[in-house]
């Protein structure tokens, strides 16, 4: 869970704040462009997922809506995998 929450500091919203919580543009243009390119992969991947609602109907995941959480979840899992080596 800690890895997930820390990852939010580097998502599309968290990246806009410095270490003191002040609104600050601290990423280079190259870093922003790389992030934007990679975040599209998350959106595209999660757009293909479908879950079953309690009433049994299929519901498609909105990759745009869940983007920040998907990135943070993946960051948290990555931390766990790296620490478990």
Buried (B, 14 or more C-beta within 10 A) or exposed (E): EEBBEBBBEBBBEBBEBEEEEEEEEEBEEEEEEEBEEEBEEBBEEBEEEEEEEEEEEEEEBEBEEBBBBBBBBBBBEEBEEEEEE
